[in-house]
């Protein structure tokens, strides 16, 4: 039997399923990892993440993570305005699982690509 049990862990309205759907988003793990070193500004975070994410999608991802309690946005009353993002204590609890997933990807990435090539024939 699976360690996940059969207690309806992933029913549509289950909090566990909602949490998995949040972190399964394409950019969530990358953004959380980028915030793991401490508070950063939007542009700095985009630089840490590297290519592939638009500023609009980064903003949407940060807003979603903020609304779910994983990221805190701090706007400073300065001219020009300055905004920084950081992990909340709840968001910080995801860093160890993200690290574990990253290590798995490093160890098994080639095998996944090989399987994909084999499937494509």
C-alpha positions, 0 to 999 in steps of 0.5 A: 500500500502507498504511504499516501494511504487511501483517505481521500488525500487528493479529493478536489476540495482537500487542502492537501490537493490545493497545496499540491496544485499550488506548488505544481505550477510551472514557476512556483518552485523556481520562484520559491527557490529564488527567494530562499536566500532572503528578500529580493526585488522583482528585477533581482528575482527575475535575474536569479531565475534566469530566462524563460519567465516574463515579468508579467508571469513572475508578478502573477506567480508572486501575487498567487504565492502571497495570497496563499501565505507563502510570500510576503511583499514589502513596499517601502515608502521611498521615492522611487518606490521599492518593493521586496519579496521574501518567504514567509515562515510557511513558505520557508517550510518548502525549501527542504522539499524543494532541495530534495526534489532538485537533488532527485532531478540532478541524479535522475534527469539523464534517465528521464531524458533517455526514457523520453528519447526511447518513447519517441523512438 
